[in-house]
Amino acid sequence: MPTDAEHREMIVQLMKNERRMDWTLWPAFIYNSRSLTMKGKDAVLWARDVLQRALGDNFIQEIEKRSIQHPIFSLELWPANDVPMVYANLFHLAAQIELLQSTVGWARVRNELCTDLRIDRWVSTLLQLEVAGLGLREEWLIELERPLANGGTTDVVLSNTATKLIVEAKAMLLSGNEQEASEYFYQMVQTLAALAWKYNVRITGSIGSPLSPDDQAQWLNEIERSAEKAARTGKPHTMLGPVSGHLEIIEEAGMPGVAPLEGVLIETDVGKRLIDKLFKTNEQYENVGPAWVRLGDYAGLWQSSSLQGKTLSEKLEILTPVLQQVLAILPNLSGVILSPEVWPTAHPHSNSSIEPCTHEGSIAVRCPIPGGNRSKETIIITQAGKYTEQARIFANLYASEGTWLNWALHKLGKLLVTEI
């Protein structure tokens, strides 16, 4: 096992482009973790091994070769971001893979995870695993990627002696402008992280709006000069960006890095794109529906619409009439299971379960999620006056989603989240 100094040197080599990213670097990212116990570090290596077996030895190198902003390198999953949320997400994915790999259709799911590196497809597959995993705990018969009579396939089939539920998983990502801003932010974070490690400094603040290549290169040169000066003099430096943004650079020999950094807000058309997703899914299930749509909102519907700042019951009352009106002309859909991306919140009172809310047959639930002060809101909206019993089934699955990870870890013979 490499020493701490050797782990640090591996990271420095990576940041200087003297070493390529691969699975063997994971221990180097967690050797001085402030979030993990010693047994937790062992659990990360277990999760790494599960992902490596499922995705392949060369998966990470292939992503790097194609210069893809892949979810496995995201702030929610990559262990270079040393926060509890990352490790909870990582253990969650590893447990899903371990428990579902003997399921009918798993080979096709695994192949898609390995070969289709588009962000929307990868995230949609994670939603597929989410639905399947929740059903597995409740002892539903789970089938993945089942053929349909119209020549297509469905993501998940949950069945028992009395009920059969068909689920299509879809991720709703950022728009073109939002993706451009996100890609710029990701690129800048990677570059600033390399500078932070090179000069033993910590860089915080706002990256600001995307810049032209020339302006970006000029600003990065100025940032590097300031990083070198901060490291040499020990005095903090504050910088303003050419258009927007500001950074503070301070000497930090013990724990260099780039957290926290902020990007820029972009206007969104997320509501229209949500409806477009439903129309396309309805076409997909022509003559073979009805199907439920598990729609993951990674585009900011909760934050950039009239839902912002509302209680869960208010969100349900806003969304139900709008989506039921749309569903009324989409006969191949039973309903929508909608929830946003889960991030830590600054409001401890929101990290708690509440009694399910109901409105016109639709249901909303919220439960705590492991990995810091997090909770997840899930809204299940049915066709008006139809499929209410199925909606209750999904509400029960998602109301207890916060306990799924500990159940899965226990079933796999691993320690509970609180112990790692």
NORHUPE-V368277 format. One record per pair of residues at least 4 apart in sequence whose ideal C-beta (glycine too) atoms are under 6 Angstrom apart, sorted by the first residue. I is the first residue (numbers start at 1). J is the second residue. Records with the same first field share a line. If there is no record, write none. Layout:
BEGIN
I: J ; J
END
This chain:
BEGIN
2: 6 ; 7
4: 31
7: 28 ; 31
10: 28
11: 28
12: 197
13: 18 ; 19
14: 19
15: 194 ; 197
21: 60 ; 64
22: 60
23: 52
26: 48
29: 79 ; 80
30: 41 ; 44 ; 79
33: 82
34: 82
35: 82 ; 84
36: 40 ; 41
37: 420
39: 415 ; 420
40: 420
43: 420
47: 90 ; 91 ; 94
50: 94 ; 97 ; 98
51: 55
54: 97 ; 110
55: 59 ; 114
56: 114
58: 62
63: 68 ; 70
68: 117
69: 183 ; 186
71: 122 ; 123
72: 77
73: 78
75: 81
76: 89
77: 89
81: 86
84: 371 ; 372
85: 344 ; 371 ; 372
88: 370 ; 371
92: 405
95: 408
96: 100 ; 129 ; 133
97: 101
98: 412
100: 106 ; 132
101: 106
103: 142 ; 144
104: 143
105: 143 ; 144 ; 145
106: 110
108: 145
109: 144
111: 115
112: 116 ; 125
113: 125
116: 121
120: 171 ; 173
123: 171
124: 169 ; 170 ; 171
127: 169 ; 294 ; 296
128: 155 ; 156 ; 169
129: 133
131: 156 ; 167 ; 294
132: 142 ; 156
134: 397
135: 140 ; 142 ; 158
136: 142
137: 407
140: 158 ; 160
141: 159
143: 157
145: 153
146: 154 ; 157
147: 153
148: 152 ; 154 ; 288
149: 288
150: 287 ; 288
152: 284
154: 166
155: 167 ; 168 ; 169
156: 167
157: 166
158: 165
159: 164
166: 291
167: 292 ; 294
168: 281 ; 291 ; 293
169: 294
170: 277 ; 295
171: 296 ; 298
172: 274 ; 277 ; 297 ; 299
173: 298 ; 299
174: 178 ; 179 ; 182 ; 299
177: 266
178: 266
181: 210 ; 264 ; 266
184: 210
185: 207 ; 263
188: 192 ; 207
189: 258 ; 261
192: 203 ; 258
193: 258
195: 224 ; 227
196: 201 ; 203 ; 256 ; 257 ; 258
197: 256
199: 227 ; 228 ; 231
200: 231 ; 253 ; 256
201: 227 ; 230 ; 231 ; 249 ; 251 ; 252 ; 256
202: 250 ; 252 ; 256 ; 257
203: 247 ; 249 ; 258
204: 248
205: 246 ; 247 ; 248
206: 245 ; 246 ; 262
207: 245 ; 261 ; 263
208: 241 ; 244 ; 245 ; 264
209: 243 ; 244 ; 264
211: 215 ; 216
215: 242
219: 242
226: 237 ; 239 ; 249
227: 249
229: 233
230: 237 ; 249 ; 251
231: 251
234: 251
236: 250
237: 249
238: 248
239: 247
240: 246
241: 245
252: 256
268: 300 ; 304
270: 299 ; 300 ; 301
275: 326
278: 330
281: 293
282: 330 ; 332 ; 333
285: 289 ; 291 ; 332
286: 332
289: 332
290: 332 ; 333 ; 334
292: 334 ; 335
293: 336
294: 337
295: 336 ; 338
297: 301 ; 340
298: 341
300: 304
301: 305
302: 307 ; 340
303: 308
307: 315
310: 314 ; 315
312: 357 ; 364 ; 366 ; 377
313: 357
316: 320 ; 357 ; 359 ; 364 ; 379
317: 359
319: 323 ; 379
320: 324 ; 359 ; 360 ; 362 ; 381
323: 327 ; 336 ; 381
324: 384
327: 333 ; 383
334: 387
335: 381 ; 382 ; 383 ; 387
336: 381
337: 380 ; 394
338: 379
339: 376 ; 377 ; 378
342: 369 ; 374 ; 376
344: 372 ; 373 ; 374
345: 350 ; 373
348: 373
350: 375
351: 368 ; 373 ; 375
353: 367
354: 366
356: 363 ; 365 ; 395
357: 364
358: 363
361: 382 ; 388
362: 381 ; 382
363: 380 ; 391 ; 395
364: 379
365: 378 ; 395 ; 398 ; 399
366: 375 ; 377
367: 399 ; 401 ; 402
368: 375 ; 402
369: 374 ; 375 ; 376 ; 402
370: 405 ; 417
378: 398
380: 391 ; 394 ; 395
382: 386 ; 387 ; 388 ; 391
383: 387
395: 399
403: 407
405: 417
406: 416 ; 417
409: 414 ; 416
415: 419 ; 420
END
